[in-house]
Every structure is written in C-alpha cells, then in structure tokens.
Amino acid sequence: MNMGKDTVLSVFALGGLNEIGKNMYAIEYGNDIVIIDCGNKFPDESLLGIDLIIPDISYLIENQTRVRALIVTHGHEDHIGGIPFFLKKLNVPVYATRFTLGLIEIKLKEHRILRESELIEVNSNSLVPIGEMNISFFKVNHSIPDCLGIVFDTPEGTIVHTGDFKFDLTPANDERADIHKMAEIGNKGVLLLLSESTNAERPGYTPSEQMVGKNLEQIFIKAKRKVIVSTFASNVSRIQQVVHAAKATNRKLALLGRSMVNVVKVAEERGYLDIPKSMLIDARDINELPPEMVSILCTGSQGETMAALNRLSTGNFRDVEILPEDTIILAAGPIPGNEKSITSIVDNLYKLGAHVIYGSGSSSGMHVSGHGYQEDLRLMLTLMKPKYLIPIHGEYRMLHHHRMLAETVGIEEGNTFIMKNGDVVDIENSIARHTRMIPSGDTYVDGVDIGDMEFVLRDRRKISEDGMLVIIIPMNKQEEKLLSEPEFISRGFVDQNFSELRKGMHRITIETINELQEANRNSRNVMKKQVKRSIAKYVKERTRKEPMIVPILMDI
Amino acid sequence: MNMGKDTVLSVFALGGLNEIGKNMYAIEYGNDIVIIDCGNKFPDESLLGIDLIIPDISYLIENQTRVRALIVTHGHEDHIGGIPFFLKKLNVPVYATRFTLGLIEIKLKEHRILRESELIEVNSNSLVPIGEMNISFFKVNHSIPDCLGIVFDTPEGTIVHTGDFKFDLTPANDERADIHKMAEIGNKGVLLLLSESTNAERPGYTPSEQMVGKNLEQIFIKAKRKVIVSTFASNVSRIQQVVHAAKATNRKLALLGRSMVNVVKVAEERGYLDIPKSMLIDARDINELPPEMVSILCTGSQGETMAALNRLSTGNFRDVEILPEDTIILAAGPIPGNEKSITSIVDNLYKLGAHVIYGSGSSSGMHVSGHGYQEDLRLMLTLMKPKYLIPIHGEYRMLHHHRMLAETVGIEEGNTFIMKNGDVVDIENSIARHTRMIPSGDTYVDGVDIGDMEFVLRDRRKISEDGMLVIIIPMNKQEEKLLSEPEFISRGFVDQNFSELRKGMHRITIETINELQEANRNSRNVMKKQVKRSIAKYVKERTRKEPMIVPILMDI
C-alpha cells in the first residue's frame, strides 16, 4: 500500500444495486462527496401500508461536512423521488437539467421546501468544479427528455456514470445523444464506468421511438370514433408522437390525469413539447365534438387504481365515457408486477365495446423501452472503453448479464465489480479494489413517518393473515385477582363455532390466571405471556388458524 | 314459443368464465344435470389469508335430486381442486380417465372421503348414458396426460366440450389427439361447442412439446456439472423428456418435492411415464455421485416459497446444495402474477454461481404452452363446425378474442355467446338463447372454514394498511360512568409522537363519553360509534393515517 499524500478515490451505491429503484450513487475524493441521483422505490404487497422506500443515508449524515452536491441524471421517480427527504436532512446544491428541475420543483413545492433549496441548472456543456474534481456531462437518450451522463475528472482518473440510457438514432424531438463526445471521453481514458443494466438480459438493439410514431398514426387513421392513449406522463417524446398523430388526423387533444396535466405543462413551458394551442381541449368539451375529432392522453398505463385509465374503464371519470367503437391504446410496456392490474382494465374496456391495443412493446408496437438492450450496452462499453465496470441499476441477474457482456467487448475478467448497496470500491494508483462496506439500507416512508418499521410490518402481516383476537382481563389492583369476566373481541378472525370457541377461551383464560396466582406469579408480563400462549395453542388446535392474540390486563 | 312436451337443453357455467380457474360447467336436459369439472382458484393478495376459492354450488344443491354425475376432463387443479368440497355436499359418481382418477384419489384421501366416493374410469372409447343423454369422449393434447373432450348427444342436438387442449402433432409419449374422431363428430353435426380460450390472444400455432425435448438435450450435453430442472409435476411429457435427456447423457435422476414424487409415482404405476428403474436415486445419494452424472427434477417453477426450487436457491434443502457451474433450467412459463417470485429465485441462483435458463417459452425454448393459440382454436372450430359457440376458460378479453376468431371461420355473427358464470343458454328446436341466470359466485375456503367472508376480509385489509388501535373504556355499570382511565393499545400502527397522540386520544375519549352522558345518551352502541368517530378524525388529522379503531366498553 502506498503511504503518503495520495488521496483515495471511492465509489459506492446507497441504492440501485440488486434492485430496480431508489438509485443513489456517490463519488468520494478526499474531502468531497458528490451524490448522483436520489430516488425512491415503491413497496411490494408484503410491505403493508408503507408508501415509499428511500435510501438510508446514515453514512452521508455522519459525513455531512463533506457532502458537496447532488447531481441528478434525469427526472424519473427512481432518481428524484427521494430528493425532498434528502434535502430536509442535508441541504446541498442540486444540479440538474431544465426539464429535470421542473419535475424536482413540483416535489419540493409539495414538501414546502422549495424556497430554501438551491437548484442549479446544467446542460451537456456545463462544467462544475467541486474540490479537486471537475464534473462535465454528455447527452443520452432515454424515455424522458433532457437526460445526462456524468463525467468526473479526478487526479486519480476519470469516472463516468451513464445515467439511464439507450441509443436511439431516430429519436423524436431531435434529442440526439452525444455519441462523438462519448467517443472523445473514451479516447481520453476512462478508469471506471458505472453503466445501467435494466435490459441486460435482452439480446439485440432497443427499437427506436420512431417505430411507435408510425404505428400510432396508423391506428389514429383507422379509428372510427375517439382515440384514447395512455402512457407515462414523463414520456414526452411519446406524447409528442401522439400530438403528431392527432394533428395528422385532425383531432383535438384532451389531457386526463393530474400528472399528465402537470408534466405536459412543464414540458411545454420549457420548450420540450410542441402542441398547437388550438389543439388542446378540456375534458368537458369532449362530448361537444364528434368522436372522430377527439383524442385523449391519459395516465394509468400501469393499471393504477386511482389513475385515469382505470377510472375510465369503470365508468368513474366525470365528463368522459368510453363508448362502443372507441379505440384505446396502452402505449406503455407493463412493468413487471403490474400485469394483472393492466389486463383487468383491458377486460373492462372490451366489455364497454372498445377496441383495445395492448401488450408488451413487441406485440403491440405501441411501446419501446427507454433502456438499452445488450447491443446498446456493448456500444456504450466500446465507446467508453473503461478499465473497470460497475454495472448499476438492476437486479442481480441483470448485473450478472452485464458483466458477461462486458467480457465480450474487452473488459478484462475480474475488472467488473458486482456490488451490493454499501459496498465500496477504492481506487489508488489506477488500481480498483473492493474491500470494505459502509452502512446502507432501506428507509420506509409511511404517511408522515420515516423510520424503521420492521415490527409494525410484522404485526400487520400477521393480522392480515388470520386476524386478531383481543382478550381483555380486568384485574382488581388491590386484591390481585380477576375483577370481572374476561372479554373477547375479534377482528378479521372468523370461526363457524365462535360461541363454542369463546367458551373454551374463557375457561382457559381463567384457569391460566388462577394457576399463576396460586403459584404467586403475579407479574403482568408473565400473565400476558401465558394467556397468549395457552389461547394461541387452543385456537390453533380447534381452527387451524393463528390469529394475533393480544391479551390486555387492566388494573382497575 | 313451443308448448307441449319439448324438453329444453340448457348450458351454464358456475366457474371458469371471466376468470382463469375454478372451472365448472353444466349440461341440463329435463330431469338430468351433468357437471363438467370442478376446480379451484387461488386467491390474489387482496384476499388476505384465504386459501382457496371454489364455485358456489347453491343452484346444484337446490336441484340435487337431478344432479347425476361429475365428468372430469383432466387432472389440473383448476379442474379438480374443488371436487372434495363438492362431493361432501353432493356425492355423485365421478367419471374420469385413469391418470386423472389417480390425482383425484390423492385429494379424496387427504379429505378422508375416498371410501365413500364412487369413481368410474373412462377412456376415449367409453359410452355413458345418463337420462336421455348419451355421453362419449375424444382424446385431446394438453400439458398433462390422459385428457378428454366430451360429447353430449341429446334429442335436442349435440353439445361438445373441448376440455383444455392444443394440437400437438409430435407429442411426447405418443399421446395423439383423436383428430379423425373430431372430424366425424363435426360431420354428424354439432349444435353447440364449449371451447377453451386461454391463448386466444396469441397468433399462430402452439409450438410442439418436441421442441423442448431437443433443447433440453442440448443443455444436458453442455452442462459440466449437475442439472436441475424445475417444472410442473403434472406435466408428464415434460418429465418424460427430462428422463430422455438424462438417459442420453448418462445421468441419474432424483425427484425433489412432494408433488413431484407423488405424481411421478402415479404416472409410472399407471403406465404414463417410462423411467428405467436404475435411473432413479434418492436426494441423499446426490452427493455420492460425480456431478456430471446427476440430474434433478424439482417442484417450484412458479416461485412458490415452500417448494423445492426456492428452498434450493436459499440453501434450505436438506442434502442438496447448488454449487458453482451447476445448471438450472426453469422448464415452465411464468404464469401471470408469478414473475417477481421467479426472478427473485433466478437472482439467488446466479449468486450461487449457477448457470440459469429461464424466461417465457419463446425466449428460453424450455417451455411450450398446453393451450391452443389462435390457429389451434380455428382448427377445432373448423373440425367441429358448430352452429353456436360458448368460449370458456378465460378472462373477458380472451373470450372476446375467441369470438372474433370464430367469426373468421364460419360461425355466424350473433351465434357466439360471451357469458358470465351463472348465465344460462337454453336451446329449443335448435335455437339457442341467453335469457336467464341462476345463482353463482365464489365460495372461500379458509383453513377449515367455508363460506362468505367479505366482512372478515374487509377488516383484515383495513388493519393491514394502517394497523389497529384498541381503546378500552371501563364503565361502572351501576353508576353509568367511567370506572377507570381508558387504555390504548396499538398493533401495526406507529407514530413518532405516540405519547402526545395518546394524551390527545385520552382527552377526546373522556370528553366524548362525558358529553354523551350529560345528554343522557348512554347506549353502549352510540358511545362506541361516537368514540370511534372522534378518535378516527383526530388520528387522521395528526398522522394522516387511518388505523382501524376498536372501542371496547367494558361494564364492570
């Protein structure tokens, strides 16, 4: 090991590895830590009642005097959803593109911290010096406008973070990626590349957005009545193509869904979306026009219950009805996990007599991914030709496939690090090693609460399975004996012979309390434990169920 | 309408329409009702703690003197899973093929009703007269052995039920479908066809099982160490192909998982599976052999937590370890809804250093569907050339697509009935009409309980979201006032300032009780309601959460 004044260059993730969601990466050099992205993740069904998951930033709080900035690659939730919670703890400057800042500002307003935040706009030509690091940027294509990759030039060497990307050579809205700049960066020498792995399992090249535009237009032409397109509000190029198709078929356009209205507003104001003023109409005007002159853009492509598409499919959207021969296009791929919610809506739409175009992008032609397939990932590796690779933004098998890919395009075996959140790669004298970890984890956001909620979730989980039995045991404080009959209240627990069961539980409770008192074991905790144990055993034997038993001893 | 002695021929479903699962169909002619299949459905996550869903058979119980028989098309759970519960209510004779009976018997043994059940073996040559109906059969291909379609010859006309099917012209195990017999049936004249719709959305022909056999063998040859194949235990032809591949590469075969062991036993005993005796080894012998001589068949291809594959992936299977360079093949398509459980296991397997082959059949080559794609469905319609069609066994959009298909191969517009469970089609003088309904629905099975559980589920759902707050209010019976301080117990509910919250709830509870007493409103129900309302409002304002509030007034 080299002694002396050499500074170690360190790289780690606090979120985004072994998962899709809550991306948060960090470059640490000497006295300076720069954070890349701060996203959230949505819980799966086992996390009952939890709203959001964000990265645990304990390490950053411990080292807060060294945290200099947050740089954001683009405006998707899994990259910006954690920012308000982060800034409340560490109010550092935030660097992002214009469109991304627009989305971040909406969040900061909701959390009432916009005024005290320092937001700095950057573009692909910006240069940001922080400590001994010089940070620059390059444009990439993705399924949202204004996305950047980030370059960290340090005395130790250059680290590149790709952001989320694909290569789209015929993008909508002329959002061309900086391929020449990427080649230049690669030529100058890249020590370590952090590259996203979402589609590393898929062979070939990611199809271009242009394909969707053509298909959309075809459907708009054929459609006899109104056309409804549901897609991600953030997919501004998709929205632009819907606008084109509406224009080509002389249709007006209504926007349904709060996030659709918000994002289109931001995109239009900042010049990312071109919609002829006369084209936009209100939801209320839809019924005034002949249906062949109407098109609608709505939220809810992932089957979200409260979003527009589901409400339309169940007849619960004020002013707008789906009528027979209407055409509905689901212009978004189903994100794994959402398939059933989506097909449920498709069923409803068919029942209403509509024509429905749905399915994965390859079957419907109405969606292409924003993430690079294998050849896109190979192209990035070829342009950047890094010495080391850390695959990011993926579940384990995606990181694994990315490593296999890398070894086919010149990354030496052993130079790809498959890491977990919290693992640290240290680079000294151009040699990278993974030898240590820092604290990391999940922080749950539940309503207004933030924190560790394991025990809460455990309780909710148990109750959700077999329900709950509350046993109230009124004790005479002075005389240390039962004051009155115990009471049994159940919720979410059912048994055909509940009255018989209650008699048995009654008997057992009284026996248990009496036995303990005779043995002079009057501790309330011991009594609760014993009652819980005996009742649980009895209930399980009689009903095969295991409701949560909650004995409450009341001293009166 | 024709008066006189004409008997109406009626057809309806009690399960299987607008859903995948719990199939149960019925043909009713005069004094005789014949049931086709009796399956179960597995609940989704919203049905907390429910084990199974079966069809509501109230109508059959009301008409029990007319229910003559249950005919079973094949042994999948969604066709036989409800049989034990059905027979406990209506003990009618059960007709099924040898393999199917083997699986039914396992269930009846578990429910301890095997001895009193009447099980009658049939094959494609059998003739079963019931009342004025003559029932015959024909072989079809599916992903389980010994499947039949059913023909009901009645004075009113012929009704055909396809069972579940595909057309596989190169099936494993020589299980050839009766195409000539189907053509004959069609030529004699089919009034109404009930045909399954599972893959009605998919264009083309269903690929043949033979393709999987070839791919399996390739992988077995390339595999350097042991090979583990997970698939459905009931897919006997898939298992036969694994046996072939093992034989071709000189490997022994171990079976892991109770259902795998059980079904292979039934299949082998009854001649459906050919495994050289010397090939089978115990799990315990695996470690005694060099890994290139080992192959394993296991359960858990759908990511089931307790099944073999998941336990292997987490190192929790006694005697068997997954080691680096082992090859694992998921030879089963992911059933919609199971994708996340499966990819989670794939991640673990990669972490253990294994090679993993997974994905949908078209991407992995290791699975083909057992259900006909669009051209298979067209072929069945062409062979049977029915006057009327009832698409069955599918969610709405699948039934809808099946109808569109039918209209391309000669079924007149208006002659396809898209029905719901409980809808009845009546046929008189060769005219079919849908004009009435009978009772139908879901019956939940929870542990040992059967019945309607809406309120239980509603409670569980609420508690699982935000938890539960129990408020115990001890009242002095004689004096009609609070006897002691109210107590607050929470489960699954958390707040950062619980002590503050408790003080507030304490205050509000006492205020509410006092107000009611001063107004002379001493009804316990009114008190509970008011306390619940005030506390819920207070908690929501302070925490934005809505735990279930359970006030308990105890008269002491």
Interface residues (C-beta under 8 A of the other chain):
Chain A: N18 D44 E45 L48 G49 E201 P336 G337 E339 K340 T343 V346 D347 N348 Y350 K351 V356 G359 E395 Y396 R397 H400 D446 G447 V448 D449 G451 M453 V456 L457 D459 R460 R461 I463 S464 E465 D466 G467 M468 V470 I472 P474 L483 S484 E487 I489 R491 G492 F493 V494 D495 Q496 T543 R544 K545 M548 V550 I552 M554 I556
Chain B: N18 D44 E45 L48 G49 E201 P336 G337 E339 K340 T343 V346 D347 N348 Y350 K351 V356 G359 E395 Y396 R397 H400 D446 G447 V448 D449 G451 M453 V456 L457 D459 R460 R461 I463 S464 E465 D466 G467 M468 V470 I472 P474 L483 S484 E487 I489 R491 G492 F493 V494 D495 Q496 T543 R544 K545 M548 V550 I552 M554 I556
